[in-house]
């Protein structure tokens, strides 16, 4: 087993010590349980999109403008942003 050292605020350490005392287990058992629970929670959580294309998903390209060269022809940008 490997060793992990971390710093805890005094209040959190006190709460951890109290729970460990009530359950009759070492604080390290509670910390391992908490880490395992957090990792399991993150594994089942929906993945956050990393970019706009991922965020838009299937809606990308779903709107037909009727202009086949919309992304390449600069004339379509004339007056844009005014």
C-alpha positions as CSV (number, residue, x, y, z in Angstrom):
1,X,0.0,0.0,0.0
2,X,1.3,3.5,-0.8
3,X,1.3,6.5,1.5
4,X,-0.4,9.8,0.8
5,X,0.1,12.8,2.9
6,X,-2.3,15.7,2.8
7,X,-3.0,18.8,4.8
8,X,-6.5,19.3,6.3
9,X,-8.0,22.4,7.9
10,X,-8.3,21.9,11.7
11,X,-12.1,21.9,11.5
12,X,-12.2,19.1,8.9
13,X,-9.6,17.1,10.8
14,X,-11.8,17.4,13.9
15,X,-14.9,16.2,12.1
16,X,-13.0,13.3,10.6
17,X,-11.6,12.3,14.0
18,X,-15.0,12.4,15.5
19,X,-16.5,10.2,12.8
20,X,-13.6,7.8,13.1
21,X,-14.1,7.6,16.8
22,X,-17.9,7.0,16.5
23,X,-17.4,4.3,13.9
24,X,-14.4,2.8,15.7
25,X,-12.1,2.9,12.6
26,X,-8.9,4.8,11.8
27,X,-9.2,8.1,10.0
28,X,-7.3,6.5,7.0
29,X,-10.2,4.1,6.5
30,X,-12.7,7.0,6.2
31,X,-10.3,8.9,3.8
32,X,-10.0,5.8,1.6
33,X,-13.8,5.4,1.5
34,X,-14.2,9.1,0.6
35,X,-11.7,8.9,-2.2
36,X,-13.2,5.7,-3.6
37,X,-16.7,7.2,-3.5
38,X,-15.5,10.4,-5.3
39,X,-13.8,8.4,-8.0
40,X,-16.9,6.3,-8.5
41,X,-19.0,9.4,-8.7
42,X,-16.7,11.1,-11.3
43,X,-16.7,7.9,-13.4
44,X,-20.5,7.9,-13.7
45,X,-20.9,11.6,-14.1
46,X,-21.7,12.9,-17.6
47,X,-18.6,14.0,-19.5
48,X,-18.3,17.7,-19.8
49,X,-17.7,18.9,-23.4
50,X,-14.2,20.1,-24.1
51,X,-15.1,22.4,-27.0
52,X,-18.0,24.0,-28.7
53,X,-18.4,21.3,-31.3
54,X,-18.8,18.6,-28.6
55,X,-21.2,20.9,-26.7
56,X,-23.4,21.4,-29.7
57,X,-23.3,17.7,-30.5
58,X,-25.8,16.5,-33.2
59,X,-27.1,20.0,-33.7
60,X,-24.0,21.0,-35.7
61,X,-25.0,21.4,-39.3
62,X,-28.6,20.8,-38.7
63,X,-29.7,24.2,-40.0
64,X,-29.9,24.5,-43.7
65,X,-29.1,28.0,-45.0
66,X,-29.5,27.1,-48.6
67,X,-26.0,28.4,-49.4
68,X,-23.5,25.7,-50.1
69,X,-20.5,27.9,-49.8
70,X,-21.5,29.7,-46.6
71,X,-18.3,28.7,-44.7
72,X,-15.9,29.6,-47.6
73,X,-17.3,32.6,-49.4
74,X,-16.3,36.0,-47.8
75,X,-19.2,37.8,-49.5
76,X,-21.5,36.2,-47.0
77,X,-19.7,38.0,-44.2
78,X,-20.2,41.5,-45.7
79,X,-21.7,43.8,-43.1
80,X,-21.4,41.2,-40.3
81,X,-20.9,42.7,-36.9
82,X,-22.3,46.1,-37.6
